[in-house]
Amino acid sequence: MKLGNRMAAIANMVPRSRCLADIGTDHAYLPVHLVKECIVDRAVAGDVHKGPYQSAVQTVEQFGCAEKISVRLGDGLAVLSPSEADVGVIAGMGGTTIVDILSKRPEVTKTFQRLVLQPMSSAGFLRQWLMEHEWMIVEEELVVEEEILYQIIMAEQGRTIPCPPLMYEIGPVLWEKRHPLLYRHLTSMASQLKTILGSMQASTQAAASPKFREYQEKLAALEEKIACL
Ligand SMILES: C[S@@+](CC[C@H](N)C(=O)[O-])C[C@H]1O[C@@H](n2cnc3c(N)ncnc32)[C@H](O)[C@@H]1O
């Protein structure tokens, strides 16, 4: 199965393992690919909605993987027992939804050896949650697919020293390795902040708020980082 850039980068972060859990699997392309390539022995493909669940069942049958991939309908990690999977993938959802899924079932979350997460938004909030809950960010990737820049975060259990707040949003590993797409990532963050500040400026109340000052300071700090690249 040919994966797009985003899904291929997620697949690259899954190590050779016994069992993968792909939560919010939708079409189940990731578990099918990883089982077919013998990267994982088996997989659980979970989705909370019936349509995606049915499309996952269909893909798994079409590729003859029904013996190795268990497709389950349910909310987040409720479809899994503790220690059932070594690697958990949650991709294509907002960072707050990912945190919600991970924090709702701590008894399952703490039994993953590795998490591979691809937030569509609130990546800073997700990184901060990981670091505050004894997950170390060990690798990060940026990929472009159809002109959209995606962030992928790989975490393993362990403690790290806390990051400066801006680094949660930038991505400590992306910064450390000066990822080739880092300039694009930071300038896109800066332009989002400028848009927010621009719309806040239209209201005297918003422009006088502590939030406005906070965003201004964040933009200045971000511009300093961009200037270092
Ligand atoms: C945009 S799709 C992403 C599909 C795939 N993971 C990917 O990255 O291409 C998000 C999927 O997550 C599912 N989803 C959203 N919240 C969920 C939850 N709490 N538990 C399980 N699945 C969820 C949705 O039904 C949908 O199929």
The ligand as a Tripos MOL2 file, in Angstrom:
@<TRIPOS>MOLECULE
LIG
   27    29     1     0     0
SMALL
NO_CHARGES

@<TRIPOS>ATOM
      1 C1         -9.1850   12.9330   10.4690 C.3       1 LIG1
      2 S1         -9.3760   11.2790   10.8880 S.3       1 LIG1
      3 C2         -7.6990   10.7090   10.9590 C.3       1 LIG1
      4 C3         -7.5880    9.3140   10.4690 C.3       1 LIG1
      5 C4         -6.1890    8.7440   10.5140 C.3       1 LIG1
      6 N1         -5.7660    8.5410   11.8840 N.3       1 LIG1
      7 C5         -5.2210    9.6340    9.7840 C.2       1 LIG1
      8 O1         -4.3540   10.2360   10.4390 O.co2     1 LIG1
      9 O2         -5.3280    9.7500    8.5600 O.co2     1 LIG1
     10 C6         -9.8100   11.2930   12.6080 C.3       1 LIG1
     11 C7        -10.4780   10.0080   13.0380 C.3       1 LIG1
     12 O3        -10.4840    9.9720   14.4550 O.3       1 LIG1
     13 C8        -11.7150    9.4530   14.8830 C.3       1 LIG1
     14 N2        -11.8970    9.8780   16.2740 N.ar      1 LIG1
     15 C9        -12.1490   11.1300   16.7360 C.ar      1 LIG1
     16 N3        -12.2340   11.1160   18.0770 N.ar      1 LIG1
     17 C10       -12.0170    9.8310   18.4720 C.ar      1 LIG1
     18 C11       -11.9940    9.1870   19.7250 C.ar      1 LIG1
     19 N4        -12.2240    9.8400   20.8540 N.pl3     1 LIG1
     20 N5        -11.7450    7.8550   19.7570 N.ar      1 LIG1
     21 C12       -11.5140    7.1650   18.6170 C.ar      1 LIG1
     22 N6        -11.5490    7.7250   17.4040 N.ar      1 LIG1
     23 C13       -11.7970    9.0370   17.3230 C.ar      1 LIG1
     24 C14       -12.7130    9.9960   13.8770 C.3       1 LIG1
     25 O4        -13.8860    9.2170   13.8390 O.3       1 LIG1
     26 C15       -11.9240    9.9110   12.5850 C.3       1 LIG1
     27 O5        -12.1140    8.6870   11.9330 O.3       1 LIG1
@<TRIPOS>BOND
     1     1     2 1
     2     2     3 1
     3     2    10 1
     4     3     4 1
     5     4     5 1
     6     5     6 1
     7     5     7 1
     8     7     8 2
     9     7     9 1
    10    10    11 1
    11    11    12 1
    12    11    26 1
    13    12    13 1
    14    13    14 1
    15    13    24 1
    16    14    15 ar
    17    14    23 ar
    18    15    16 ar
    19    16    17 ar
    20    17    18 ar
    21    17    23 ar
    22    18    19 1
    23    18    20 ar
    24    20    21 ar
    25    21    22 ar
    26    22    23 ar
    27    24    25 1
    28    24    26 1
    29    26    27 1
@<TRIPOS>SUBSTRUCTURE
     1 LIG1         1 GROUP 0 **** ****
